[in-house]
Amino acid sequence: MKSKSILFAGIILLIGGIILRKVTQFEAIGLALIIVGVALKTGYIIVKAKRGEYKPGKELILLILGLLIFFTGLYLRKSDHPPIEPIYLIVLGITLKVGFIIGFIRKVRSNKN
């Protein structure tokens, strides 16, 4: 359960950082929370891989593509005339990242059984 608390802390910090950046003037603190949250989630995945509980596979492609598309959408938000609405890229990126999480959870659970 200890390792899951690291994952959940990372998710809470990530969400808290996003909310803090959008709702308040504390953008630097929000960014710090986002970075720490992502680091905790990444650490959780690395620990699971090192213990042999998770063997990276094709679902990792979803994560990489999701991150690339998500960050492209964020970058295009600052553009005056983007070739595509950035919100579509952001939503698609998040959807692919959720697909990775589902694949990750399925693999970890199947390795336990």
C-alpha positions, 0 to 999 in steps of 0.5 A: 500500500505504501507504493500506491500512496506515492502514486496517489500523492503524485496524482493529487499534487498534479491536480492541485497544481493545475487547479492552483495555476488556473484559479489563483495567482500562485502560478509558480507554486502550481508549477512546482506541485505539477512537477513534483506530482509528475516526478512521483508518478514517474518514480512509481512506474520506475519502481514497479518496473525495477521490481519486475511487477511491470514490464513496459510494452506497447502501452508505453507508446500511448504515453509518449504519443499522449505527452507529445500531443498534449504538449503540442496543444499547450504550445499552440495555445500561445499561437495567434492562428493555430492550424488546429484548435489546441483544446482538441490536441490537449483532450486527445493527449489526455485521452491517450495518457488515460489509455496508458494508465489503464494498460499499466494497471491491467499489466500490474494486476495480471502480473500479481495473479 
